[in-house]
Amino acid sequence: MAIAMYKKCQQYDNMIRLVSKFRSSLLKETHLAVAQKLHKETGNFKAAEQHYISAGAWRAAVEMYRSQNLWEEAVRCSKLYGKDEYTCELAKKWAESLGPEQGMKMMLKMNLVDAVVEYLSDKGDFDEAFKMANQHAKHKIRDVHLKFAFKLEDEKRYKEAEVEFIKAGKANEAVSMYENIGDFHSALTVASQCCEPQAR
């Protein structure tokens, strides 16, 4: 009854205090319900975020900000609680909404270098992507080589694609490419030079 009373009065801190003490199995569920209420009914996004996080629902917090076009808050929340890949994708979507020049400035300002490298690669600006990766994100160089390889393969520039696949550490992709076009000689050559023999 005390929990219900605090809920009715919207005294959520007191409500959570009692739930955590006497109904601990319902704590996550309660945090989630409070977060949704704060988000939808009061627009108190900061408080809603804290409850989403306490419920282990960081994605819901990110989506809440995103649905309000509060991109900076969404990215901040994702950087704090989420995975790098997710933050990267989010930043790229924000950049798309801003346009190329503003999008790039925003990502650099927020130090989202991985997202910048991916953004440039996705746009087909591989010279800049390689430059940015070499200067600021060496761990992304292989990713750029891989995306470049797939682009070259789409353009039927198979020998160049092979080189990029190998630089990306994905010689097996080059083998598959050659198999798909029926160039089994090239497939065997790459496989014998670059692929690890399978353990029997």
Buried (B, 14 or more C-beta within 10 A) or exposed (E): EEBEEBBEEEEBEBBBBBBBEEEEEEBBEBBBBBBBBBBEEEEBBEBBBBBBBBBEBBBBBBBBBBEEEBBEBBBBBBBEBBEEEBBBBBBBBBBEEBEEEEBBEBBBEBEBBBBBBBBBBEBEBBEBBBBBBEEBBEEBBBBBBBBBBBBBBEEEBBEBBBBBBBBBEBBBBBBBBBBEEEBEEBBEBBBEEBEEEEEE
